[in-house]
Amino acid sequence: MKMNLSDYAESFNDARMLGITCQGAEDGRERSFAVGLWVGAFAFSPDGRSIAAGITFYGEHPGDSWIGDSWMVKLWDVASGRELCAFSGHREAIGCVAFSPDGRTIASGSDDMLVKLWDVASGRELHALGHEDRVTSVAFSPDGRSVISGSADMTFRRWSRATGELLTTSLSTEDGEWVTVTPEGFFVASSRKGAACLNVRAGLEVVSADQVYDQLHRPDLVRKKLAGDPHGEVREAAATLDLAKALSKSLSKSLAKPETMEGTTK
């Protein structure tokens, strides 16, 4: 089954985005799902046999006002149209849905600032992953080992599919600079200008990452973190890192070279 783009457009041009209509690539037969429901996002499984959609149930309340009172991801069998499962737990509208490459896990992102991972077979919620603003996009890595989410908080976050652990947070600037940082504080950046997107806190001290660039700019550790840190090298490096000492050395250098300090002051 493949989506017919004209049907896709018709389904979503409606102001209320009611339902999904798709057309079989082989038999040309139209099939409808989520009829009469507000659809915020949908995705086909990798094998094309099922379709998942983030939907909103509406209830009529006094004063003829319509407000969403239930948000969930529903899963249907494409060939028969039979509903297979419903995943409930989001507290606001669901705006993005994705299947893992093996089809066993669904990721959904919501205005409630959460990414939720669901087990397709059991309908069980596996992980709830948080942002600081509404989630606008979700995707799985090609190998299926991690989940990437984008948010209105202006970050992309990468998570372990197996454990739900945050692996890295990435952000970019309007002039094309970018930085990716691990929860331990190690980062890789497009340049020192990109690193300036970060601030580092050590105790009561908050400084630009540029002041501890040599200690925290560790592309090697970022790669190991993305691989799940199987040998504990990131964890070990974080345990031995002495930021207070690094900041003290940085300050000493700045005092010895006033022109350098002036050049980095904003």
Secondary structure, 3 states (H helix, E strand, C coil): CCCCHHHHHHHHHCCCCEEEEEECCCCCCEEEEEEEEEEEEEEECCCCCEEEEEEEEEEEECCCEEEEEEEEEEEEECCCCCEEEEEECCCCCEEEEEECCCCCEEEEEECCCEEEEEECCCCCEEEEEECCCCEEEEEECCCCCEEEEEECCCCEEEEECCCCCEEEEEEECCCCCEEEECCCCCEEECCHHHHCCCEEEECCEEEEHHHHHHHHECHHHHHHHHCCCCCCHHHHHHHHCCHHHHHHHHHHHHHHCHHHHHHHCC
